[in-house]
């Protein structure tokens, strides 16, 4: 029988304390000053900076470990950074998609089992 390592391996989730593995609350935001439609959805035209951050209660715990950040548009993978940092900004070219409502999702994957995701709706202006 193989002896278990005394130092927990980073990706061996069963060896990580539950406090390190907990999910994180993700926040997505668009810069202040972006126009809004009557339903308060941000209106995107051209390049838009979308910022991802996590709840302050989760920030220190996540930053002391390795994690990745990814962005999806309408469920389609768009961008990932394997060396996560916070806050992180992804510049989305809204001019490359059809007008109407689109959904931007931001994900955080921690190497110790943390996960967080959130989605925001954005209206793309007519060209």
C-alpha positions, 0 to 999 in steps of 0.5 A: 500500500502506498503511503499518502503524501504528507503535503497536500497536492494542489489538484488533489481536492480530497486533500484540501481543507474545505475552507480552501475549496469553497465557491467564490462570488463573481461580479461582472461590471461595465464601466460607469457612463455606458448608456443604458436601455429602458430596462437598465441593460448596458448598451454596447457599441464597439469595444467594451471593457468588462471587468471581473472581480470577486466578493471581498470576502472571497478575494484574499482566499482566492488570491493566495492560490492559483486560479484561472478566469474565463469569459463566454459570450452567449455560451461560447468560449471567448477568452481565458487567462490561466494566470488569474489576477483580480480585478481582471478586464476583458475587452469585448468587441461588441461590433463583431456580433449582431445587434440585440441582447447578448449574455456575457458570463465570467468564470473563476476556476481555482486549482484547489477546487474553487468555482464561481460564475455569473452572467450579465445581459448586454444590449448591442446597439444597431450598427 
